[in-house]
Amino acid sequence: MSTSIAPALAADNSIFNTTQLDGKYQNSQASPANSSAWGILWRYVTERRVDATPTNAIPVLPLTAASLDALPSEQDSVIRFGHSSVYMLVGGQRWLIDPVFSQRTSPFSFIGPKRFHQPPLNLNELDNIDGVLISHDHYDHLDKYSIGLLKDKVKHFVVPEGVDQHLIDWGVKPERIQRLRWWQSAKFGELSITATPTQHFSGRGLFDGNQTLWASYVIDSPNKRIFFSGDSGYFDGFKQIGERFGPFDLTMMETGAYDKDWSAVHMTPEQALQAHLDLRGQAMMPVHNATFDLAFHSWYEPLERISALSQQAGVELVTPKIGEVFKVGQNQTTEAWWRDLK
């Protein structure tokens, strides 16, 4: 399979571009400041939570390596593995987005947000993976444990600029890594992947804030065009991505872990729906929800709100269960499965 990287598009006043200041990446559009860490911690200590975690088991449809291999290669399909972890069969190639199979999204194994459900299969069972796509280096998107199990199985890792060093430190061979800035594309045979802007931040420790880039992605196969949002606050960049690359057959949009104290870097369901419209998306799949407790809202609120909003707006919303195969471009009915678990 041939691989090539297209140069970044020339900067002009109509394009969102990332810049660096004192070695740190900056968002392209000014945004309100988030609340202080101490203020957020105080809320966690003092606020009463309602339904922060599910009391009944979240439905997970089990998968096997054989069932994944049996998917028809001519049909682009996606499967939620939980949170923002997605398995894609696109253009006949098999890719993972932000694979997180650890029990916690934390630098520690004994503390931090714990999974509500298990993935639909064991990562050790996964073979025949062409590539891994990483949106940014936060623990709920870049998982050292998962990369360690995948590093010798996967042909290609596509990451935002700077995230490649994490992978190299964890044993991934540099020649398998494609690092991209916003608006750069990498081609893998007939599949094209373009890194596009988001409004977010990065860092895995106390002293490495914004030293790596964050991104969303346009995934262009011979059959369909898909958008993956990564993490982002709402900003005008979605319109420019839609103008440049839309329409999209499917958008996988961050819908969860939002809050007034960090509204600059995570979207509410209303904003996620508007971003989908800006992108000129057809079907919308909400991700970044129902796996980890990362905010103050109930675990099911993001799905309930986006369901009501999409119905009002006449937007096709798809909410497959964890492990359920969704065929991109097909009129496939999915269930509001979370309502039985409230």
C-alpha positions as CSV (number, residue, x, y, z in Angstrom):
1,M,0.0,0.0,0.0
2,S,1.5,3.3,-1.0
3,T,1.6,6.2,1.5
4,S,2.1,9.9,0.8
5,I,1.6,13.2,2.7
6,A,0.2,16.2,0.9
7,P,1.7,19.6,2.0
8,A,-0.4,21.9,4.3
9,L,-2.6,24.3,2.5
10,A,-1.2,27.8,2.2
11,A,-2.4,30.0,5.1
12,D,-4.7,32.9,4.4
13,N,-7.2,35.0,6.3
14,S,-10.1,32.6,5.5
15,I,-8.4,29.5,6.9
16,F,-8.0,28.5,10.5
17,N,-4.3,27.6,11.1
18,T,-2.5,26.6,14.3
19,T,0.4,28.7,15.6
20,Q,2.9,28.1,18.3
21,L,3.9,30.6,21.0
22,D,6.8,29.8,23.3
23,G,6.7,26.2,22.1
24,K,3.0,25.8,22.8
25,Y,0.2,25.3,20.2
26,Q,-2.6,27.9,20.2
27,N,-6.2,27.7,19.1
28,S,-6.9,29.7,15.9
29,Q,-9.9,31.5,17.3
30,A,-9.9,33.4,20.6
31,S,-12.2,31.7,23.2
32,P,-13.4,32.4,26.7
33,A,-11.1,31.2,29.5
34,N,-12.1,28.0,31.3
35,S,-12.6,28.1,35.1
36,S,-9.7,27.3,37.3
37,A,-8.8,23.8,38.3
38,W,-9.4,24.6,42.0
39,G,-12.9,25.9,41.2
40,I,-13.8,22.8,39.3
41,L,-12.4,20.6,42.1
42,W,-14.5,22.4,44.6
43,R,-17.6,21.7,42.5
44,Y,-16.7,18.0,42.5
45,V,-16.5,18.0,46.3
46,T,-19.6,20.1,47.0
47,E,-22.1,19.5,44.2
48,R,-24.7,16.7,44.4
49,R,-24.5,14.4,41.4
50,V,-27.6,12.8,39.8
51,D,-27.2,9.6,37.8
52,A,-23.5,10.2,37.2
53,T,-23.0,6.5,36.4
54,P,-25.5,3.8,35.2
55,T,-27.1,1.5,37.7
56,N,-27.9,-1.1,35.0
57,A,-25.5,-2.7,32.5
58,I,-25.0,-0.8,29.3
59,P,-25.8,-3.1,26.4
60,V,-22.7,-4.3,24.5
61,L,-22.9,-6.5,21.5
62,P,-19.9,-8.9,21.6
63,L,-17.6,-9.1,18.6
64,T,-14.9,-11.4,17.5
65,A,-12.0,-11.0,15.1
66,A,-13.8,-13.4,12.7
67,S,-17.0,-11.3,12.7
68,L,-15.0,-8.2,11.9
69,D,-13.1,-10.0,9.1
70,A,-16.5,-11.1,7.7
71,L,-17.7,-7.5,7.2
72,P,-18.1,-6.8,3.4
73,S,-15.1,-4.7,2.3
74,E,-17.1,-2.9,-0.3
75,Q,-19.4,-1.4,2.4
76,D,-18.0,1.4,4.6
77,S,-19.0,0.6,8.2
78,V,-18.3,2.0,11.7
79,I,-18.6,0.4,15.2
80,R,-18.5,2.2,18.5
81,F,-16.2,0.5,20.9
82,G,-17.0,3.0,23.7
83,H,-16.4,6.7,24.4
84,S,-14.6,8.0,21.3
85,S,-13.1,4.7,20.3
86,V,-14.4,3.6,16.9
87,Y,-13.6,0.8,14.6
88,M,-13.9,1.7,10.9
89,L,-14.0,-0.4,7.7
90,V,-13.4,2.3,5.1
91,G,-12.4,1.8,1.5
92,G,-11.6,-1.9,2.3
93,Q,-9.2,-0.8,5.1
94,R,-9.6,-1.4,8.8
95,W,-8.8,1.5,11.1
96,L,-9.2,2.3,14.8
97,I,-9.9,5.8,16.1
98,D,-8.7,6.8,19.6
99,P,-8.5,3.3,20.9
100,V,-8.9,3.3,24.7
101,F,-9.2,-0.2,26.2
102,S,-7.8,0.6,29.7
103,Q,-10.1,0.4,32.7
104,R,-9.5,4.0,33.6
105,T,-8.7,7.3,31.8
106,S,-5.9,8.2,34.1
107,P,-2.1,8.1,34.5
108,F,-2.8,5.7,37.4
109,S,-4.4,2.2,37.4
110,F,-6.1,2.6,40.8
111,I,-7.8,6.1,40.5
112,G,-9.6,8.1,37.9
113,P,-12.7,7.7,35.8
114,K,-13.5,4.0,35.4
115,R,-15.3,2.4,32.5
116,F,-19.1,1.9,32.6
117,H,-18.8,-1.1,30.3
118,Q,-16.2,-3.3,28.7
119,P,-15.2,-3.0,25.0
120,P,-17.1,-5.5,22.7
121,L,-13.9,-7.6,22.3
122,N,-10.5,-8.0,23.8
123,L,-7.8,-5.9,22.1
124,N,-5.5,-9.0,22.0
125,E,-8.0,-10.5,19.5
126,L,-7.7,-7.6,17.1
127,D,-5.5,-8.4,14.1
128,N,-5.5,-7.2,10.5
129,I,-5.6,-3.5,11.5
130,D,-4.3,-1.2,8.8
131,G,-4.2,2.0,10.8
132,V,-4.8,3.9,14.0
133,L,-6.0,7.5,14.1
134,I,-5.3,9.6,17.2
135,S,-7.1,13.0,17.7
136,H,-5.0,14.3,20.7
137,D,-3.0,13.1,23.7
138,H,-5.5,13.3,26.5
139,Y,-5.9,10.0,28.5
140,D,-9.4,9.3,27.2
141,H,-8.1,9.4,23.6
142,L,-4.5,8.3,23.7
143,D,-4.1,5.2,25.8
144,K,-0.5,3.9,26.4
145,Y,-1.8,0.3,27.2
146,S,-3.7,0.1,23.9
147,I,-0.8,1.5,21.9
148,G,1.5,-1.1,23.5
149,L,-0.8,-3.9,22.3
150,L,-1.2,-2.5,18.8
151,K,2.3,-1.2,18.1
152,D,3.5,-4.3,16.3
153,K,0.2,-5.1,14.6
154,V,-0.7,-1.8,12.9
155,K,0.8,-0.6,9.6
156,H,0.1,3.1,10.1
157,F,-0.4,5.5,12.9
158,V,-1.8,9.0,12.0
159,V,-1.4,11.6,14.7
160,P,-1.3,15.4,15.1
161,E,2.1,17.0,15.2
162,G,4.0,16.2,18.4
163,V,1.9,13.2,19.4
164,D,4.3,11.1,17.4
165,Q,6.9,11.5,20.2
166,H,4.5,9.7,22.7
167,L,4.2,6.8,20.3
168,I,7.9,6.6,19.7
169,D,8.6,6.6,23.4
170,W,6.2,3.7,23.8
171,G,7.9,1.6,21.1
172,V,6.1,2.4,17.9
173,K,8.5,2.4,14.9
174,P,8.9,6.0,13.6
175,E,8.5,4.8,10.0
176,R,4.9,3.7,10.8
177,I,3.9,7.2,12.1
178,Q,2.4,10.0,9.9
179,R,2.3,13.3,11.8
180,L,0.0,16.0,10.4
181,R,-0.6,19.6,11.0
182,W,-4.1,21.1,10.3
183,W,-5.1,20.9,6.6
184,Q,-2.4,18.3,5.8
185,S,-3.5,15.0,4.2
186,A,-2.0,11.5,4.2
187,K,-3.0,9.0,1.5
188,F,-3.0,5.2,2.0
189,G,-3.9,3.7,-1.3
190,E,-7.3,5.1,-2.2
191,L,-8.0,6.3,1.3
192,S,-7.3,9.9,2.2
193,I,-7.1,11.3,5.8
194,T,-6.9,15.0,6.4
195,A,-6.2,16.6,9.8
196,T,-8.5,19.6,10.3
197,P,-8.9,22.2,13.1
198,T,-10.5,21.9,16.5
199,Q,-10.7,24.2,19.4
200,H,-9.2,22.3,22.3
201,F,-5.9,21.8,24.2
202,S,-3.4,19.0,25.0
203,G,-1.2,17.6,27.7
204,R,-0.8,14.5,29.9
205,G,0.9,16.0,32.9
206,L,1.4,19.1,35.0
207,F,4.1,20.7,32.8
208,D,3.4,19.6,29.1
209,G,0.3,21.7,28.3
210,N,-0.2,22.4,24.6
211,Q,3.1,21.0,23.5
212,T,1.3,18.7,21.1
213,L,-1.4,19.5,18.5
214,W,-5.0,18.4,18.6
215,A,-7.2,17.7,15.5
216,S,-10.4,16.5,13.9
217,Y,-10.2,14.4,10.8
218,V,-11.8,14.1,7.3
219,I,-11.8,10.5,6.2
220,D,-12.3,10.2,2.5
221,S,-12.7,6.7,1.0
222,P,-13.8,5.8,-2.6
223,N,-17.2,5.1,-1.2
224,K,-18.1,7.6,1.5
225,R,-16.8,10.7,3.3
226,I,-16.7,10.7,7.1
227,F,-15.9,13.4,9.7
228,F,-14.5,12.7,13.2
229,S,-14.6,15.7,15.5
230,G,-12.1,14.7,18.2
231,D,-12.7,17.1,21.1
232,S,-13.6,20.7,20.4
233,G,-15.5,23.7,21.6
234,Y,-17.9,25.2,19.0
235,F,-16.1,27.6,16.6
236,D,-16.3,28.9,13.0
237,G,-13.8,26.3,11.9
238,F,-16.6,23.7,11.4
239,K,-18.1,25.9,8.6
240,Q,-14.8,26.1,6.8
241,I,-14.3,22.4,7.0
242,G,-17.8,21.9,5.6
243,E,-17.2,24.4,2.8
244,R,-13.9,22.8,2.0
245,F,-14.7,19.1,2.3
246,G,-18.5,18.6,2.8
247,P,-21.0,17.2,2.4
248,F,-20.3,14.2,4.7
249,D,-22.2,10.9,4.7
250,L,-21.5,10.6,8.4
251,T,-20.2,12.9,11.2
252,M,-19.1,11.4,14.4
253,M,-19.5,14.3,16.8
254,E,-18.3,14.8,20.4
255,T,-21.5,15.0,22.4
256,G,-20.7,14.6,26.1
257,A,-18.5,15.7,29.0
258,Y,-19.6,19.4,28.5
259,D,-20.0,21.9,31.2
260,K,-20.2,25.7,31.7
261,D,-16.8,25.7,33.3
262,W,-15.1,24.4,30.2
263,S,-17.4,25.5,27.5
264,A,-14.5,26.8,25.3
265,V,-13.2,23.3,24.7
266,H,-16.2,20.9,24.7
267,M,-19.6,21.4,22.9
268,T,-23.0,21.1,24.3
269,P,-25.5,18.9,22.4
270,E,-26.9,22.1,20.8
271,Q,-23.5,23.1,19.6
272,A,-22.7,19.6,18.4
273,L,-25.8,19.7,16.3
274,Q,-25.0,23.1,14.9
275,A,-21.5,21.9,14.1
276,H,-23.0,18.9,12.2
277,L,-25.1,21.3,10.2
278,D,-22.1,23.5,9.5
279,L,-20.2,20.5,8.2
280,R,-23.1,19.7,5.9
281,G,-23.4,16.3,7.4
282,Q,-26.1,13.7,6.5
283,A,-26.2,11.2,9.4
284,M,-24.8,12.2,12.8
285,M,-23.4,9.7,15.4
286,P,-22.8,11.2,18.9
287,V,-19.6,9.9,20.5
288,H,-17.6,10.9,23.6
289,N,-20.4,9.7,25.9
290,A,-21.7,6.7,27.9
291,T,-18.4,5.1,28.8
292,F,-16.6,7.4,31.4
293,D,-17.9,9.9,34.0
294,L,-16.0,13.1,32.9
295,A,-18.5,15.9,33.7
296,F,-21.3,16.9,36.1
297,H,-24.3,15.9,33.9
298,S,-26.0,12.5,34.1
299,W,-24.4,9.8,32.0
300,Y,-27.4,9.6,29.7
301,E,-28.1,13.4,29.3
302,P,-26.0,13.9,26.2
303,L,-27.8,11.2,24.3
304,E,-31.2,12.3,25.5
305,R,-30.6,15.9,24.6
306,I,-29.1,15.3,21.2
307,S,-32.0,12.9,20.4
308,A,-34.6,15.5,21.1
309,L,-32.7,18.2,19.3
310,S,-32.0,16.2,16.1
311,Q,-35.7,15.2,15.9
312,Q,-36.7,18.9,16.1
313,A,-34.2,19.8,13.4
314,G,-35.0,16.9,11.1
315,V,-31.4,15.6,11.4
316,E,-30.7,11.9,10.9
317,L,-29.3,10.7,14.3
318,V,-27.8,7.3,14.6
319,T,-27.1,5.8,18.1
320,P,-25.9,2.3,17.6
321,K,-25.2,0.2,20.7
322,I,-21.6,-0.5,21.7
323,G,-20.4,-3.2,19.3
324,E,-23.3,-2.7,16.8
325,V,-22.3,-2.4,13.1
326,F,-23.5,0.8,11.4
327,K,-23.4,0.8,7.6
328,V,-22.5,4.3,6.4
329,G,-25.0,5.6,3.9
330,Q,-27.7,2.9,4.6
331,N,-31.1,3.7,6.1
332,Q,-30.4,1.8,9.3
333,T,-32.7,2.2,12.3
334,T,-30.9,2.4,15.7
335,E,-32.5,2.4,19.1
336,A,-32.6,4.9,22.0
337,W,-31.1,2.1,24.1
338,W,-30.2,4.3,27.0
339,R,-33.8,5.0,27.9
340,D,-34.3,1.5,29.3
341,L,-31.4,2.0,31.7
342,K,-32.5,5.2,33.5
